[in-house]
Amino acid sequence: MSKSGTKPIFPANLSLALRFSHAHGNRHGDQPDLDMKLSSETESLFNALRQSAKPKPVSAIQKLIEDAPDRDLCRINVLAFATRHKLNEEDVIAAFLHGARLGIFDMSWNILCPACGGVLDSGATLKTVKQAEYTCVRRIAAHDPGTLPWIEYYRQIFWSSGVDLPDDETLAKWFKETTLCTLELSAGEKAVLSIQLPQGDVTVFDPVVHMSQDIEVKGEPARETQSLSFVMTRDHAPVGTIQMRPGPLQMTLENRSNVRTFPAIWIVSDKVHDLVRKRRPFLTAKRLLSNQTFRDIYRTDALDVDQRLKITSLTFLFTDLKGSTELYERVGDLVAYDLVRAHFRVLNEIVAAESGAVVKTIGDAVMATFPTPDRAMAAALKMREALKELKGDLLLKIGIHEGPCLAVSLNDRQDYFGRTVNIAARVQGLATSRSIFATRRVVTDGEASKLLQSNGIAATPEKRSLRGIAKQVEIFEIP
């Protein structure tokens, strides 16, 4: 469970939560038949999806909706879905994003606790973590979390698709072995428990309001009954670890929130840690903000104009055409314009193929982002080769740098600012030929280094001064 004062990771996870519409179920409010096939209206949505996404992911998604149990349709982990069906991750991400655009899915950003992996809150966009209403295409149990049994709340809502949970029987056995007591409290309800505290670490925890109290149990067994009160509220301050002695404890649990809660008293053992460490890979904000399909569909919906989202690591690639002015003089405006447009088309295709996204174009220059240095390096190598095939003797100057940055919303689009962006732009400015210029952080990345070695490329380092940057930067020329 989460230790007191632990900060949640935000934005740590994007999950695509599938919601079901009343219009496709029983209009009288009865539970829809889970075996029924998609209605003609929903089928038309999938026909539209096939126009935007590749057929294999669409077929797998359609089968999921037709046949999967409710719990598999709540907060779908897109990367786990791709792995299970042996599909390309980027193709699956694009299919789910287009599905959300069409209204087949409801997309939500999840705030995850870094300690226990539980979902603290979720929102439809990064602008807010609150969501007032949902648009659905099939009704599932997780739409009404207040009706879920406590063990299903943990499975579907709290841990959801972020933790690799065992089957029902194994999970129930695990709960029995790791908790002293579990109970359900309605809003405003209070309960008094009498338990025996064992030696070691114990945590009182509720997954609904994500409130915990850590107890260090040590010393001689208590002769008198000890007492402890645990009051659950939505707005609670972090509390420190308290010390108690083994033995009898009278615990008062009070729910002062406006929702049903599931407080439990946990024995913090290796069994607990082993389960919550089984984290599944998930779509991070960094990866999705560098996804071309996401940028195309959600141009202005990701960030509010006043938001500043700090990203700890992102790779930037800048390009510029060398001698484009002379090109217009040499071949004429129409031919030169067509060549420049063709160059943009090629670069866009390569960026998207390497899991990146074009942020913007300025004149003949391109600014793109990639989740990792190796993807940017792979794109740069492909760009250089692709430009050879275009007529007009176009030379592309390329610069790459990786580091922290700020994601912002500017001029109705998502943009990036910070020292990393400035250095990447300056590195590109050093390029004078077909060579690619990159910083040490890019070239020494493990996967990027393997990529260069596999292509028989030896990068040459040199200390260079960059305009506006106080210290010299080690730049590697990739011939």
Solvent accessible surface area in square Angstrom, and as a share of the most:
residue,aa,sasa,rsa
1,M,17,0.08
2,S,9,0.06
3,K,101,0.43
4,S,38,0.24
5,G,51,0.49
6,T,52,0.30
7,K,167,0.71
8,P,64,0.41
9,I,82,0.41
10,F,85,0.35
11,P,18,0.11
12,A,4,0.03
13,N,7,0.04
14,L,4,0.02
15,S,3,0.02
16,L,1,0.00
17,A,0,0.00
18,L,0,0.00
19,R,21,0.08
20,F,0,0.00
21,S,22,0.14
22,H,125,0.56
23,A,61,0.47
24,H,27,0.12
25,G,22,0.21
26,N,63,0.32
27,R,206,0.75
28,H,166,0.74
29,G,68,0.65
30,D,88,0.46
31,Q,119,0.53
32,P,14,0.09
33,D,86,0.45
34,L,73,0.36
35,D,119,0.62
36,M,83,0.37
37,K,133,0.56
38,L,37,0.18
39,S,44,0.29
40,S,99,0.64
41,E,104,0.47
42,T,3,0.02
43,E,58,0.26
44,S,58,0.37
45,L,42,0.21
46,F,0,0.00
47,N,74,0.38
48,A,37,0.29
49,L,0,0.00
50,R,89,0.32
51,Q,154,0.69
52,S,48,0.31
53,A,13,0.10
54,K,117,0.49
55,P,94,0.59
56,K,150,0.63
57,P,4,0.03
58,V,1,0.00
59,S,64,0.41
60,A,14,0.11
61,I,0,0.00
62,Q,24,0.11
63,K,123,0.52
64,L,19,0.09
65,I,5,0.03
66,E,34,0.15
67,D,81,0.42
68,A,12,0.09
69,P,74,0.47
70,D,21,0.11
71,R,76,0.28
72,D,69,0.36
73,L,0,0.00
74,C,6,0.03
75,R,23,0.08
76,I,8,0.04
77,N,11,0.06
78,V,3,0.02
79,L,13,0.06
80,A,19,0.15
81,F,1,0.00
82,A,1,0.01
83,T,101,0.59
84,R,140,0.51
85,H,70,0.31
86,K,189,0.80
87,L,32,0.16
88,N,87,0.45
89,E,63,0.28
90,E,38,0.17
91,D,33,0.17
92,V,0,0.00
93,I,1,0.00
94,A,20,0.15
95,A,0,0.00
96,F,0,0.00
97,L,1,0.00
98,H,32,0.14
99,G,0,0.00
100,A,16,0.13
101,R,109,0.40
102,L,44,0.22
103,G,26,0.25
104,I,1,0.00
105,F,8,0.03
106,D,19,0.10
107,M,17,0.08
108,S,3,0.02
109,W,4,0.01
110,N,3,0.01
111,I,20,0.10
112,L,12,0.06
113,C,3,0.02
114,P,45,0.28
115,A,36,0.28
116,C,0,0.00
117,G,2,0.02
118,G,0,0.00
119,V,16,0.09
120,L,53,0.26
121,D,44,0.23
122,S,19,0.12
123,G,0,0.00
124,A,34,0.26
125,T,38,0.22
126,L,3,0.02
127,K,85,0.36
128,T,60,0.35
129,V,39,0.22
130,K,142,0.60
131,Q,43,0.19
132,A,110,0.85
133,E,141,0.63
134,Y,94,0.36
135,T,105,0.61
136,C,16,0.09
137,V,13,0.08
138,R,21,0.08
139,R,60,0.22
140,I,2,0.01
141,A,37,0.28
142,A,6,0.05
143,H,29,0.13
144,D,61,0.31
145,P,52,0.33
146,G,50,0.48
147,T,102,0.59
148,L,7,0.04
149,P,79,0.49
150,W,72,0.25
151,I,41,0.21
152,E,28,0.13
153,Y,21,0.08
154,Y,1,0.00
155,R,29,0.11
156,Q,11,0.05
157,I,24,0.12
158,F,1,0.00
159,W,1,0.00
160,S,15,0.10
161,S,17,0.11
162,G,9,0.09
163,V,1,0.01
164,D,70,0.36
165,L,24,0.12
166,P,40,0.25
167,D,89,0.46
168,D,72,0.38
169,E,145,0.65
170,T,65,0.38
171,L,1,0.00
172,A,48,0.37
173,K,128,0.54
174,W,22,0.08
175,F,4,0.02
176,K,167,0.71
177,E,76,0.34
178,T,1,0.00
179,T,18,0.11
180,L,62,0.31
181,C,34,0.20
182,T,44,0.25
183,L,35,0.18
184,E,89,0.40
185,L,2,0.01
186,S,59,0.38
187,A,54,0.42
188,G,60,0.58
189,E,75,0.34
190,K,115,0.49
191,A,22,0.17
192,V,87,0.50
193,L,32,0.16
194,S,99,0.64
195,I,25,0.12
196,Q,121,0.54
197,L,6,0.03
198,P,44,0.27
199,Q,113,0.50
200,G,32,0.31
201,D,67,0.35
202,V,2,0.01
203,T,3,0.02
204,V,0,0.00
205,F,0,0.00
206,D,0,0.00
207,P,5,0.03
208,V,21,0.12
209,V,11,0.06
210,H,32,0.14
211,M,27,0.12
212,S,18,0.11
213,Q,20,0.09
214,D,6,0.03
215,I,2,0.01
216,E,56,0.25
217,V,2,0.01
218,K,93,0.39
219,G,48,0.46
220,E,127,0.57
221,P,87,0.55
222,A,14,0.11
223,R,230,0.84
224,E,138,0.62
225,T,86,0.50
226,Q,32,0.14
227,S,84,0.54
228,L,30,0.15
229,S,70,0.45
230,F,7,0.03
231,V,37,0.21
232,M,0,0.00
233,T,36,0.21
234,R,128,0.47
235,D,140,0.72
236,H,62,0.28
237,A,76,0.59
238,P,100,0.63
239,V,64,0.37
240,G,52,0.50
241,T,80,0.46
242,I,57,0.29
243,Q,118,0.53
244,M,22,0.10
245,R,111,0.41
246,P,14,0.09
247,G,10,0.10
248,P,35,0.22
249,L,2,0.01
250,Q,84,0.37
251,M,0,0.00
252,T,33,0.19
253,L,1,0.00
254,E,33,0.15
255,N,0,0.00
256,R,152,0.56
257,S,11,0.07
258,N,121,0.62
259,V,46,0.26
260,R,44,0.16
261,T,0,0.00
262,F,4,0.02
263,P,0,0.00
264,A,1,0.01
265,I,1,0.00
266,W,0,0.00
267,I,52,0.26
268,V,25,0.15
269,S,40,0.26
270,D,108,0.56
271,K,98,0.42
272,V,0,0.00
273,H,60,0.27
274,D,76,0.39
275,L,11,0.05
276,V,5,0.03
277,R,162,0.59
278,K,114,0.48
279,R,93,0.34
280,R,74,0.27
281,P,98,0.62
282,F,49,0.20
283,L,3,0.02
284,T,51,0.29
285,A,4,0.03
286,K,55,0.23
287,R,51,0.18
288,L,0,0.00
289,L,0,0.00
290,S,0,0.00
291,N,11,0.06
292,Q,34,0.15
293,T,27,0.16
294,F,3,0.01
295,R,20,0.07
296,D,87,0.45
297,I,39,0.20
298,Y,36,0.14
299,R,140,0.51
300,T,56,0.32
301,D,64,0.33
302,A,5,0.04
303,L,5,0.03
304,D,57,0.30
305,V,99,0.57
306,D,114,0.59
307,Q,50,0.22
308,R,145,0.53
309,L,18,0.09
310,K,145,0.61
311,I,11,0.06
312,T,109,0.63
313,S,30,0.20
314,L,1,0.00
315,T,0,0.00
316,F,0,0.00
317,L,0,0.00
318,F,23,0.10
319,T,0,0.00
320,D,40,0.21
321,L,7,0.04
322,K,90,0.38
323,G,34,0.33
324,S,19,0.12
325,T,100,0.58
326,E,105,0.47
327,L,3,0.01
328,Y,70,0.26
329,E,147,0.66
330,R,139,0.51
331,V,52,0.30
332,G,31,0.30
333,D,101,0.52
334,L,148,0.74
335,V,79,0.45
336,A,0,0.00
337,Y,114,0.43
338,D,85,0.44
339,L,22,0.11
340,V,9,0.05
341,R,138,0.50
342,A,13,0.10
343,H,0,0.00
344,F,40,0.17
345,R,137,0.50
346,V,27,0.16
347,L,0,0.00
348,N,53,0.27
349,E,109,0.49
350,I,20,0.10
351,V,0,0.00
352,A,44,0.34
353,A,73,0.56
354,E,8,0.04
355,S,20,0.13
356,G,1,0.01
357,A,0,0.00
358,V,17,0.10
359,V,7,0.04
360,K,43,0.18
361,T,67,0.39
362,I,109,0.55
363,G,66,0.64
364,D,29,0.15
365,A,23,0.18
366,V,1,0.01
367,M,5,0.02
368,A,0,0.00
369,T,0,0.00
370,F,0,0.00
371,P,14,0.09
372,T,55,0.32
373,P,13,0.08
374,D,17,0.09
375,R,77,0.28
376,A,0,0.00
377,M,0,0.00
378,A,9,0.07
379,A,0,0.00
380,A,0,0.00
381,L,22,0.11
382,K,97,0.41
383,M,0,0.00
384,R,20,0.07
385,E,87,0.39
386,A,22,0.17
387,L,6,0.03
388,K,116,0.49
389,E,150,0.67
390,L,36,0.18
391,K,173,0.73
392,G,21,0.20
393,D,126,0.65
394,L,14,0.07
395,L,60,0.30
396,L,7,0.03
397,K,37,0.16
398,I,1,0.01
399,G,0,0.00
400,I,0,0.00
401,H,14,0.06
402,E,15,0.07
403,G,0,0.00
404,P,59,0.37
405,C,6,0.04
406,L,67,0.33
407,A,0,0.00
408,V,10,0.06
409,S,17,0.11
410,L,75,0.37
411,N,118,0.61
412,D,107,0.56
413,R,72,0.26
414,Q,9,0.04
415,D,3,0.01
416,Y,4,0.02
417,F,98,0.41
418,G,30,0.29
419,R,150,0.55
420,T,6,0.04
421,V,15,0.09
422,N,76,0.39
423,I,5,0.03
424,A,0,0.00
425,A,29,0.22
426,R,73,0.27
427,V,0,0.00
428,Q,19,0.09
429,G,52,0.50
430,L,32,0.16
431,A,2,0.02
432,T,93,0.54
433,S,46,0.30
434,R,80,0.29
435,S,11,0.07
436,I,0,0.00
437,F,16,0.07
438,A,0,0.00
439,T,3,0.02
440,R,113,0.41
441,R,121,0.44
442,V,0,0.00
443,V,16,0.09
444,T,74,0.43
445,D,40,0.21
446,G,46,0.45
447,E,95,0.43
448,A,0,0.00
449,S,32,0.20
450,K,125,0.53
451,L,41,0.20
452,L,7,0.03
453,Q,131,0.58
454,S,90,0.58
455,N,81,0.41
456,G,71,0.69
457,I,32,0.16
458,A,82,0.63
459,A,28,0.22
460,T,82,0.48
461,P,65,0.41
462,E,99,0.45
463,K,123,0.52
464,R,70,0.26
465,S,76,0.49
466,L,7,0.04
467,R,176,0.64
468,G,79,0.76
469,I,24,0.12
470,A,112,0.87
471,K,160,0.68
472,Q,102,0.46
473,V,24,0.14
474,E,40,0.18
475,I,3,0.01
476,F,15,0.06
477,E,67,0.30
478,I,0,0.00
479,P,90,0.56
